[in-house]
Amino acid sequence: MYVWIWRHLPGNAWVKSLISLALVLGVVYVLFQYVFPWAEPLLPFNDVTVDDSLPTPATEWR
């Protein structure tokens, strides 16, 4: 897949490298600005199963 993209980019190796860098930065920007905020409510990161009633090791030594 990457070889196909590299072959279809215009210019020499330096121009292709700059275009590739711009494409990667564009994809990262879109992911952080739109995709991850949209998907965050769908992920179970706020479902914690830690019980606060258990004593911590620091309080057992007192």
N, CA, C and O atoms as a Tripos MOL2 file, in Angstrom:
@<TRIPOS>MOLECULE
protein
  248   247    62     0     0
PROTEIN
NO_CHARGES

@<TRIPOS>ATOM
      1 N           0.8280   -1.1810    0.0000 N.3       1 MET1
      2 CA          0.0000    0.0000    0.0000 C.3       1 MET1
      3 C           0.8790    1.2540    0.0000 C.2       1 MET1
      4 O           0.6240    2.1950   -0.7520 O.2       1 MET1
      5 N           1.9160    1.2640    0.8470 N.am      2 TYR2
      6 CA          2.7710    2.4440    0.9110 C.3       2 TYR2
      7 C           3.5720    2.6400   -0.3690 C.2       2 TYR2
      8 O           3.8460    3.7690   -0.7750 O.2       2 TYR2
      9 N           3.9410    1.5440   -0.9930 N.am      3 VAL3
     10 CA          4.6600    1.6470   -2.2690 C.3       3 VAL3
     11 C           3.7430    2.2370   -3.3280 C.2       3 VAL3
     12 O           4.1810    3.0440   -4.1490 O.2       3 VAL3
     13 N           2.4850    1.8470   -3.3190 N.am      4 TRP4
     14 CA          1.5310    2.3900   -4.2800 C.3       4 TRP4
     15 C           1.3600    3.8980   -4.0820 C.2       4 TRP4
     16 O           1.3420    4.6580   -5.0500 O.2       4 TRP4
     17 N           1.2360    4.3250   -2.8200 N.am      5 ILE5
     18 CA          1.1110    5.7620   -2.5250 C.3       5 ILE5
     19 C           2.3800    6.4880   -2.9620 C.2       5 ILE5
     20 O           2.3040    7.5430   -3.5910 O.2       5 ILE5
     21 N           3.5500    5.9290   -2.6340 N.am      6 TRP6
     22 CA          4.8220    6.5720   -2.9720 C.3       6 TRP6
     23 C           4.9750    6.7260   -4.4790 C.2       6 TRP6
     24 O           5.4480    7.7610   -4.9480 O.2       6 TRP6
     25 N           4.5800    5.7120   -5.2430 N.am      7 ARG7
     26 CA          4.6980    5.7860   -6.7000 C.3       7 ARG7
     27 C           3.7610    6.8160   -7.3090 C.2       7 ARG7
     28 O           4.0700    7.3820   -8.3580 O.2       7 ARG7
     29 N           2.6180    7.0720   -6.6710 N.am      8 HIS8
     30 CA          1.6450    7.9900   -7.2480 C.3       8 HIS8
     31 C           1.8150    9.4350   -6.7870 C.2       8 HIS8
     32 O           1.1030   10.3190   -7.2630 O.2       8 HIS8
     33 N           2.7430    9.6890   -5.8710 N.am      9 LEU9
     34 CA          3.0100   11.0770   -5.4710 C.3       9 LEU9
     35 C           3.8790   11.7480   -6.5300 C.2       9 LEU9
     36 O           4.7690   11.1140   -7.0980 O.2       9 LEU9
     37 N           3.6240   13.0290   -6.7980 N.am     10 PRO10
     38 CA          4.4260   13.7150   -7.8160 C.3      10 PRO10
     39 C           5.7760   14.1700   -7.2600 C.2      10 PRO10
     40 O           5.9320   14.3430   -6.0520 O.2      10 PRO10
     41 N           6.7420   14.3610   -8.1480 N.am     11 GLY11
     42 CA          8.0200   14.9430   -7.7710 C.3      11 GLY11
     43 C           9.0940   13.9150   -7.4790 C.2      11 GLY11
     44 O           8.9050   12.7060   -7.6100 O.2      11 GLY11
     45 N          10.2590   14.4720   -7.0660 N.am     12 ASN12
     46 CA         11.3780   13.5950   -6.7300 C.3      12 ASN12
     47 C          11.2460   13.1240   -5.2780 C.2      12 ASN12
     48 O          10.2100   13.3330   -4.6480 O.2      12 ASN12
     49 N          12.2950   12.4910   -4.7510 N.am     13 ALA13
     50 CA         12.2260   11.8900   -3.4140 C.3      13 ALA13
     51 C          11.9960   12.9450   -2.3310 C.2      13 ALA13
     52 O          11.2640   12.6930   -1.3740 O.2      13 ALA13
     53 N          12.6170   14.1330   -2.4690 N.am     14 TRP14
     54 CA         12.4390   15.1860   -1.4560 C.3      14 TRP14
     55 C          11.0000   15.7020   -1.4380 C.2      14 TRP14
     56 O          10.4220   15.9000   -0.3700 O.2      14 TRP14
     57 N          10.4360   15.9140   -2.5990 N.am     15 VAL15
     58 CA          9.0570   16.3920   -2.6930 C.3      15 VAL15
     59 C           8.0950   15.3260   -2.1800 C.2      15 VAL15
     60 O           7.1430   15.6370   -1.4650 O.2      15 VAL15
     61 N           8.3420   14.0730   -2.5440 N.am     16 LYS16
     62 CA          7.5050   12.9820   -2.0530 C.3      16 LYS16
     63 C           7.5820   12.8680   -0.5400 C.2      16 LYS16
     64 O           6.5740   12.6020    0.1150 O.2      16 LYS16
     65 N           8.7750   13.0690    0.0240 N.am     17 SER17
     66 CA          8.9330   13.0140    1.4790 C.3      17 SER17
     67 C           8.1460   14.1280    2.1590 C.2      17 SER17
     68 O           7.5010   13.8890    3.1800 O.2      17 SER17
     69 N           8.1880   15.3240    1.6180 N.am     18 LEU18
     70 CA          7.4490   16.4440    2.1980 C.3      18 LEU18
     71 C           5.9400   16.2330    2.0840 C.2      18 LEU18
     72 O           5.1970   16.5210    3.0220 O.2      18 LEU18
     73 N           5.4960   15.7360    0.9480 N.am     19 ILE19
     74 CA          4.0700   15.4560    0.7680 C.3      19 ILE19
     75 C           3.6270   14.3460    1.7210 C.2      19 ILE19
     76 O           2.5500   14.4240    2.3120 O.2      19 ILE19
     77 N           4.4640   13.3100    1.8690 N.am     20 SER20
     78 CA          4.1390   12.2190    2.7910 C.3      20 SER20
     79 C           4.0490   12.7270    4.2240 C.2      20 SER20
     80 O           3.1450   12.3350    4.9620 O.2      20 SER20
     81 N           4.9680   13.5860    4.6240 N.am     21 LEU21
     82 CA          4.9320   14.1670    5.9660 C.3      21 LEU21
     83 C           3.6650   14.9940    6.1690 C.2      21 LEU21
     84 O           3.0300   14.9170    7.2210 O.2      21 LEU21
     85 N           3.3040   15.7760    5.1690 N.am     22 ALA22
     86 CA          2.0760   16.5750    5.2630 C.3      22 ALA22
     87 C           0.8470   15.6830    5.3520 C.2      22 ALA22
     88 O          -0.0850   15.9900    6.0950 O.2      22 ALA22
     89 N           0.8320   14.5910    4.6110 N.am     23 LEU23
     90 CA         -0.3000   13.6620    4.6720 C.3      23 LEU23
     91 C          -0.4080   13.0080    6.0490 C.2      23 LEU23
     92 O          -1.5060   12.8880    6.5930 O.2      23 LEU23
     93 N           0.7130   12.5900    6.6100 N.am     24 VAL24
     94 CA          0.7040   11.9670    7.9350 C.3      24 VAL24
     95 C           0.2410   12.9650    8.9860 C.2      24 VAL24
     96 O          -0.5770   12.6280    9.8420 O.2      24 VAL24
     97 N           0.7510   14.1840    8.9320 N.am     25 LEU25
     98 CA          0.3300   15.2150    9.8870 C.3      25 LEU25
     99 C          -1.1520   15.5360    9.7310 C.2      25 LEU25
    100 O          -1.8410   15.7800   10.7210 O.2      25 LEU25
    101 N          -1.6430   15.5380    8.4990 N.am     26 GLY26
    102 CA         -3.0670   15.7700    8.2690 C.3      26 GLY26
    103 C          -3.9310   14.6680    8.8530 C.2      26 GLY26
    104 O          -4.9780   14.9460    9.4380 O.2      26 GLY26
    105 N          -3.5070   13.4270    8.7030 N.am     27 VAL27
    106 CA         -4.2610   12.3050    9.2650 C.3      27 VAL27
    107 C          -4.2570   12.3750   10.7880 C.2      27 VAL27
    108 O          -5.2920   12.1540   11.4170 O.2      27 VAL27
    109 N          -3.1180   12.6760   11.3830 N.am     28 VAL28
    110 CA         -3.0380   12.7970   12.8460 C.3      28 VAL28
    111 C          -3.9280   13.9270   13.3350 C.2      28 VAL28
    112 O          -4.6150   13.7750   14.3450 O.2      28 VAL28
    113 N          -3.9300   15.0490   12.6440 N.am     29 TYR29
    114 CA         -4.7840   16.1740   13.0260 C.3      29 TYR29
    115 C          -6.2590   15.7820   12.9780 C.2      29 TYR29
    116 O          -7.0050   16.0680   13.9150 O.2      29 TYR29
    117 N          -6.6780   15.1410   11.9110 N.am     30 VAL30
    118 CA         -8.0850   14.7280   11.7800 C.3      30 VAL30
    119 C          -8.4490   13.7350   12.8820 C.2      30 VAL30
    120 O          -9.5400   13.8140   13.4470 O.2      30 VAL30
    121 N          -7.5540   12.8080   13.1900 N.am     31 LEU31
    122 CA         -7.8420   11.8440   14.2480 C.3      31 LEU31
    123 C          -8.0360   12.5350   15.5940 C.2      31 LEU31
    124 O          -9.0020   12.2530   16.3020 O.2      31 LEU31
    125 N          -7.1210   13.4400   15.9530 N.am     32 PHE32
    126 CA         -7.2020   14.0890   17.2640 C.3      32 PHE32
    127 C          -8.3200   15.1130   17.3610 C.2      32 PHE32
    128 O          -8.8620   15.3250   18.4450 O.2      32 PHE32
    129 N          -8.6740   15.7470   16.2650 N.am     33 GLN33
    130 CA         -9.6880   16.7920   16.3250 C.3      33 GLN33
    131 C         -11.1140   16.2690   16.1540 C.2      33 GLN33
    132 O         -12.0540   16.8430   16.7050 O.2      33 GLN33
    133 N         -11.2790   15.1990   15.4060 N.am     34 TYR34
    134 CA        -12.6280   14.7540   15.0680 C.3      34 TYR34
    135 C         -12.9370   13.3090   15.4770 C.2      34 TYR34
    136 O         -13.9760   13.0460   16.0820 O.2      34 TYR34
    137 N         -12.0500   12.3870   15.1520 N.am     35 VAL35
    138 CA        -12.3600   10.9720   15.3610 C.3      35 VAL35
    139 C         -12.2880   10.5940   16.8320 C.2      35 VAL35
    140 O         -13.2240    9.9840   17.3480 O.2      35 VAL35
    141 N         -11.2010   10.9390   17.5290 N.am     36 PHE36
    142 CA        -11.0630   10.5590   18.9330 C.3      36 PHE36
    143 C         -12.1070   11.2220   19.8250 C.2      36 PHE36
    144 O         -12.6570   10.5390   20.6890 O.2      36 PHE36
    145 N         -12.4170   12.5170   19.6710 N.am     37 PRO37
    146 CA        -13.4930   13.0880   20.4940 C.3      37 PRO37
    147 C         -14.8530   12.4540   20.2160 C.2      37 PRO37
    148 O         -15.6700   12.3270   21.1280 O.2      37 PRO37
    149 N         -15.1050   12.0580   18.9820 N.am     38 TRP38
    150 CA        -16.3720   11.3990   18.6630 C.3      38 TRP38
    151 C         -16.4380   10.0160   19.3160 C.2      38 TRP38
    152 O         -17.4900    9.6210   19.8200 O.2      38 TRP38
    153 N         -15.3240    9.2800   19.3110 N.am     39 ALA39
    154 CA        -15.3180    7.9070   19.8110 C.3      39 ALA39
    155 C         -15.1620    7.8320   21.3280 C.2      39 ALA39
    156 O         -15.4500    6.7860   21.9100 O.2      39 ALA39
    157 N         -14.7240    8.8850   21.9800 N.am     40 GLU40
    158 CA        -14.4380    8.8380   23.4160 C.3      40 GLU40
    159 C         -15.6470    8.4540   24.2670 C.2      40 GLU40
    160 O         -15.4780    7.6600   25.1910 O.2      40 GLU40
    161 N         -16.8520    8.9640   24.0170 N.am     41 PRO41
    162 CA        -17.9960    8.5240   24.8330 C.3      41 PRO41
    163 C         -18.3620    7.0520   24.6240 C.2      41 PRO41
    164 O         -19.0190    6.4550   25.4770 O.2      41 PRO41
    165 N         -17.9510    6.4730   23.5190 N.am     42 LEU42
    166 CA        -18.2770    5.0850   23.2360 C.3      42 LEU42
    167 C         -17.3250    4.0990   23.9120 C.2      42 LEU42
    168 O         -17.6110    2.9030   23.9650 O.2      42 LEU42
    169 N         -16.1920    4.5890   24.4300 N.am     43 LEU43
    170 CA        -15.1910    3.7170   25.0330 C.3      43 LEU43
    171 C         -15.4110    3.6060   26.5360 C.2      43 LEU43
    172 O         -15.8560    4.5710   27.1580 O.2      43 LEU43
    173 N         -15.1120    2.4630   27.1350 N.am     44 PRO44
    174 CA        -15.4300    2.2350   28.5500 C.3      44 PRO44
    175 C         -14.3590    2.7210   29.5200 C.2      44 PRO44
    176 O         -14.0710    2.0160   30.4870 O.2      44 PRO44
    177 N         -13.7530    3.8890   29.3130 N.am     45 PHE45
    178 CA        -12.6980    4.3600   30.2010 C.3      45 PHE45
    179 C         -13.2310    4.8460   31.5420 C.2      45 PHE45
    180 O         -12.4740    4.8790   32.5120 O.2      45 PHE45
    181 N         -14.4850    5.2200   31.6370 N.am     46 ASN46
    182 CA        -15.0450    5.7290   32.8830 C.3      46 ASN46
    183 C         -15.7090    4.6370   33.7170 C.2      46 ASN46
    184 O         -16.2400    4.9290   34.7890 O.2      46 ASN46
    185 N         -15.6910    3.4050   33.2600 N.am     47 ASP47
    186 CA        -16.2650    2.3020   34.0060 C.3      47 ASP47
    187 C         -15.2030    1.6980   34.9290 C.2      47 ASP47
    188 O         -14.5730    0.6970   34.5890 O.2      47 ASP47
    189 N         -15.0110    2.3120   36.0910 N.am     48 VAL48
    190 CA        -13.9940    1.8460   37.0220 C.3      48 VAL48
    191 C         -14.6080    0.8430   37.9890 C.2      48 VAL48
    192 O         -15.7690    0.9760   38.3770 O.2      48 VAL48
    193 N         -13.8370   -0.1480   38.3720 N.am     49 THR49
    194 CA        -14.3300   -1.1590   39.2970 C.3      49 THR49
    195 C         -13.5370   -1.1520   40.6010 C.2      49 THR49
    196 O         -13.4760   -2.1740   41.2850 O.2      49 THR49
    197 N         -12.9350   -0.0360   40.9540 N.am     50 VAL50
    198 CA        -12.1690    0.0710   42.1860 C.3      50 VAL50
    199 C         -13.1290    0.3510   43.3330 C.2      50 VAL50
    200 O         -13.9770    1.2370   43.2330 O.2      50 VAL50
    201 N         -13.0000   -0.3950   44.4150 N.am     51 ASP51
    202 CA        -13.8490   -0.2280   45.5770 C.3      51 ASP51
    203 C         -13.1410    0.6550   46.5970 C.2      51 ASP51
    204 O         -12.0210    0.3470   47.0040 O.2      51 ASP51
    205 N         -13.7750    1.7510   47.0160 N.am     52 ASP52
    206 CA        -13.1610    2.6900   47.9510 C.3      52 ASP52
    207 C         -13.2450    2.2210   49.4000 C.2      52 ASP52
    208 O         -12.6040    2.8250   50.2600 O.2      52 ASP52
    209 N         -13.9930    1.1900   49.7030 N.am     53 SER53
    210 CA        -14.1690    0.7710   51.0890 C.3      53 SER53
    211 C         -13.0120   -0.0760   51.6040 C.2      53 SER53
    212 O         -12.9230   -0.3030   52.8110 O.2      53 SER53
    213 N         -12.1260   -0.5500   50.7380 N.am     54 LEU54
    214 CA        -11.0060   -1.3590   51.1740 C.3      54 LEU54
    215 C          -9.9110   -0.4760   51.7610 C.2      54 LEU54
    216 O          -9.6620    0.6100   51.2380 O.2      54 LEU54
    217 N          -9.2500   -0.9110   52.8340 N.am     55 PRO55
    218 CA         -8.1670   -0.1000   53.4020 C.3      55 PRO55
    219 C          -6.9320   -0.1120   52.5110 C.2      55 PRO55
    220 O          -6.6520   -1.0980   51.8290 O.2      55 PRO55
    221 N          -6.2180    0.9690   52.5260 N.am     56 THR56
    222 CA         -4.9860    1.0510   51.7510 C.3      56 THR56
    223 C          -3.8550    0.4700   52.5910 C.2      56 THR56
    224 O          -3.9910    0.4010   53.8120 O.2      56 THR56
    225 N          -2.7790    0.0630   52.0070 N.am     57 PRO57
    226 CA         -1.6660   -0.5120   52.7890 C.3      57 PRO57
    227 C          -1.0880    0.4820   53.8030 C.2      57 PRO57
    228 O          -0.5740    0.0550   54.8370 O.2      57 PRO57
    229 N          -1.1550    1.7710   53.5450 N.am     58 ALA58
    230 CA         -0.6150    2.7620   54.4890 C.3      58 ALA58
    231 C          -1.4500    2.8200   55.7620 C.2      58 ALA58
    232 O          -0.8940    3.0730   56.8300 O.2      58 ALA58
    233 N          -2.7520    2.5990   55.6950 N.am     59 THR59
    234 CA         -3.5920    2.6680   56.8860 C.3      59 THR59
    235 C          -3.5620    1.3700   57.6900 C.2      59 THR59
    236 O          -3.9600    1.3700   58.8550 O.2      59 THR59
    237 N          -3.1100    0.2870   57.1140 N.am     60 GLU60
    238 CA         -3.0520   -0.9880   57.8540 C.3      60 GLU60
    239 C          -1.9210   -0.9990   58.8580 C.2      60 GLU60
    240 O          -2.0150   -1.7310   59.8430 O.2      60 GLU60
    241 N          -0.8700   -0.2470   58.6750 N.am     61 TRP61
    242 CA          0.2820   -0.2660   59.5570 C.3      61 TRP61
    243 C           0.1070    0.5930   60.7850 C.2      61 TRP61
    244 O           0.9630    0.5530   61.6680 O.2      61 TRP61
    245 N          -0.9420    1.3570   60.8880 N.am     62 ARG62
    246 CA         -1.1250    2.2680   62.0250 C.3      62 ARG62
    247 C          -1.6110    1.5680   63.2360 C.2      62 ARG62
    248 O          -1.8130    2.1980   64.2740 O.2      62 ARG62
@<TRIPOS>BOND
     1     1     2 1
     2     2     3 1
     3     3     4 2
     4     3     5 am
     5     5     6 1
     6     6     7 1
     7     7     8 2
     8     7     9 am
     9     9    10 1
    10    10    11 1
    11    11    12 2
    12    11    13 am
    13    13    14 1
    14    14    15 1
    15    15    16 2
    16    15    17 am
    17    17    18 1
    18    18    19 1
    19    19    20 2
    20    19    21 am
    21    21    22 1
    22    22    23 1
    23    23    24 2
    24    23    25 am
    25    25    26 1
    26    26    27 1
    27    27    28 2
    28    27    29 am
    29    29    30 1
    30    30    31 1
    31    31    32 2
    32    31    33 am
    33    33    34 1
    34    34    35 1
    35    35    36 2
    36    35    37 am
    37    37    38 1
    38    38    39 1
    39    39    40 2
    40    39    41 am
    41    41    42 1
    42    42    43 1
    43    43    44 2
    44    43    45 am
    45    45    46 1
    46    46    47 1
    47    47    48 2
    48    47    49 am
    49    49    50 1
    50    50    51 1
    51    51    52 2
    52    51    53 am
    53    53    54 1
    54    54    55 1
    55    55    56 2
    56    55    57 am
    57    57    58 1
    58    58    59 1
    59    59    60 2
    60    59    61 am
    61    61    62 1
    62    62    63 1
    63    63    64 2
    64    63    65 am
    65    65    66 1
    66    66    67 1
    67    67    68 2
    68    67    69 am
    69    69    70 1
    70    70    71 1
    71    71    72 2
    72    71    73 am
    73    73    74 1
    74    74    75 1
    75    75    76 2
    76    75    77 am
    77    77    78 1
    78    78    79 1
    79    79    80 2
    80    79    81 am
    81    81    82 1
    82    82    83 1
    83    83    84 2
    84    83    85 am
    85    85    86 1
    86    86    87 1
    87    87    88 2
    88    87    89 am
    89    89    90 1
    90    90    91 1
    91    91    92 2
    92    91    93 am
    93    93    94 1
    94    94    95 1
    95    95    96 2
    96    95    97 am
    97    97    98 1
    98    98    99 1
    99    99   100 2
   100    99   101 am
   101   101   102 1
   102   102   103 1
   103   103   104 2
   104   103   105 am
   105   105   106 1
   106   106   107 1
   107   107   108 2
   108   107   109 am
   109   109   110 1
   110   110   111 1
   111   111   112 2
   112   111   113 am
   113   113   114 1
   114   114   115 1
   115   115   116 2
   116   115   117 am
   117   117   118 1
   118   118   119 1
   119   119   120 2
   120   119   121 am
   121   121   122 1
   122   122   123 1
   123   123   124 2
   124   123   125 am
   125   125   126 1
   126   126   127 1
   127   127   128 2
   128   127   129 am
   129   129   130 1
   130   130   131 1
   131   131   132 2
   132   131   133 am
   133   133   134 1
   134   134   135 1
   135   135   136 2
   136   135   137 am
   137   137   138 1
   138   138   139 1
   139   139   140 2
   140   139   141 am
   141   141   142 1
   142   142   143 1
   143   143   144 2
   144   143   145 am
   145   145   146 1
   146   146   147 1
   147   147   148 2
   148   147   149 am
   149   149   150 1
   150   150   151 1
   151   151   152 2
   152   151   153 am
   153   153   154 1
   154   154   155 1
   155   155   156 2
   156   155   157 am
   157   157   158 1
   158   158   159 1
   159   159   160 2
   160   159   161 am
   161   161   162 1
   162   162   163 1
   163   163   164 2
   164   163   165 am
   165   165   166 1
   166   166   167 1
   167   167   168 2
   168   167   169 am
   169   169   170 1
   170   170   171 1
   171   171   172 2
   172   171   173 am
   173   173   174 1
   174   174   175 1
   175   175   176 2
   176   175   177 am
   177   177   178 1
   178   178   179 1
   179   179   180 2
   180   179   181 am
   181   181   182 1
   182   182   183 1
   183   183   184 2
   184   183   185 am
   185   185   186 1
   186   186   187 1
   187   187   188 2
   188   187   189 am
   189   189   190 1
   190   190   191 1
   191   191   192 2
   192   191   193 am
   193   193   194 1
   194   194   195 1
   195   195   196 2
   196   195   197 am
   197   197   198 1
   198   198   199 1
   199   199   200 2
   200   199   201 am
   201   201   202 1
   202   202   203 1
   203   203   204 2
   204   203   205 am
   205   205   206 1
   206   206   207 1
   207   207   208 2
   208   207   209 am
   209   209   210 1
   210   210   211 1
   211   211   212 2
   212   211   213 am
   213   213   214 1
   214   214   215 1
   215   215   216 2
   216   215   217 am
   217   217   218 1
   218   218   219 1
   219   219   220 2
   220   219   221 am
   221   221   222 1
   222   222   223 1
   223   223   224 2
   224   223   225 am
   225   225   226 1
   226   226   227 1
   227   227   228 2
   228   227   229 am
   229   229   230 1
   230   230   231 1
   231   231   232 2
   232   231   233 am
   233   233   234 1
   234   234   235 1
   235   235   236 2
   236   235   237 am
   237   237   238 1
   238   238   239 1
   239   239   240 2
   240   239   241 am
   241   241   242 1
   242   242   243 1
   243   243   244 2
   244   243   245 am
   245   245   246 1
   246   246   247 1
   247   247   248 2
@<TRIPOS>SUBSTRUCTURE
     1 MET1         2 RESIDUE 1 A MET
     2 TYR2         6 RESIDUE 1 A TYR
     3 VAL3        10 RESIDUE 1 A VAL
     4 TRP4        14 RESIDUE 1 A TRP
     5 ILE5        18 RESIDUE 1 A ILE
     6 TRP6        22 RESIDUE 1 A TRP
     7 ARG7        26 RESIDUE 1 A ARG
     8 HIS8        30 RESIDUE 1 A HIS
     9 LEU9        34 RESIDUE 1 A LEU
    10 PRO10       38 RESIDUE 1 A PRO
    11 GLY11       42 RESIDUE 1 A GLY
    12 ASN12       46 RESIDUE 1 A ASN
    13 ALA13       50 RESIDUE 1 A ALA
    14 TRP14       54 RESIDUE 1 A TRP
    15 VAL15       58 RESIDUE 1 A VAL
    16 LYS16       62 RESIDUE 1 A LYS
    17 SER17       66 RESIDUE 1 A SER
    18 LEU18       70 RESIDUE 1 A LEU
    19 ILE19       74 RESIDUE 1 A ILE
    20 SER20       78 RESIDUE 1 A SER
    21 LEU21       82 RESIDUE 1 A LEU
    22 ALA22       86 RESIDUE 1 A ALA
    23 LEU23       90 RESIDUE 1 A LEU
    24 VAL24       94 RESIDUE 1 A VAL
    25 LEU25       98 RESIDUE 1 A LEU
    26 GLY26      102 RESIDUE 1 A GLY
    27 VAL27      106 RESIDUE 1 A VAL
    28 VAL28      110 RESIDUE 1 A VAL
    29 TYR29      114 RESIDUE 1 A TYR
    30 VAL30      118 RESIDUE 1 A VAL
    31 LEU31      122 RESIDUE 1 A LEU
    32 PHE32      126 RESIDUE 1 A PHE
    33 GLN33      130 RESIDUE 1 A GLN
    34 TYR34      134 RESIDUE 1 A TYR
    35 VAL35      138 RESIDUE 1 A VAL
    36 PHE36      142 RESIDUE 1 A PHE
    37 PRO37      146 RESIDUE 1 A PRO
    38 TRP38      150 RESIDUE 1 A TRP
    39 ALA39      154 RESIDUE 1 A ALA
    40 GLU40      158 RESIDUE 1 A GLU
    41 PRO41      162 RESIDUE 1 A PRO
    42 LEU42      166 RESIDUE 1 A LEU
    43 LEU43      170 RESIDUE 1 A LEU
    44 PRO44      174 RESIDUE 1 A PRO
    45 PHE45      178 RESIDUE 1 A PHE
    46 ASN46      182 RESIDUE 1 A ASN
    47 ASP47      186 RESIDUE 1 A ASP
    48 VAL48      190 RESIDUE 1 A VAL
    49 THR49      194 RESIDUE 1 A THR
    50 VAL50      198 RESIDUE 1 A VAL
    51 ASP51      202 RESIDUE 1 A ASP
    52 ASP52      206 RESIDUE 1 A ASP
    53 SER53      210 RESIDUE 1 A SER
    54 LEU54      214 RESIDUE 1 A LEU
    55 PRO55      218 RESIDUE 1 A PRO
    56 THR56      222 RESIDUE 1 A THR
    57 PRO57      226 RESIDUE 1 A PRO
    58 ALA58      230 RESIDUE 1 A ALA
    59 THR59      234 RESIDUE 1 A THR
    60 GLU60      238 RESIDUE 1 A GLU
    61 TRP61      242 RESIDUE 1 A TRP
    62 ARG62      246 RESIDUE 1 A ARG
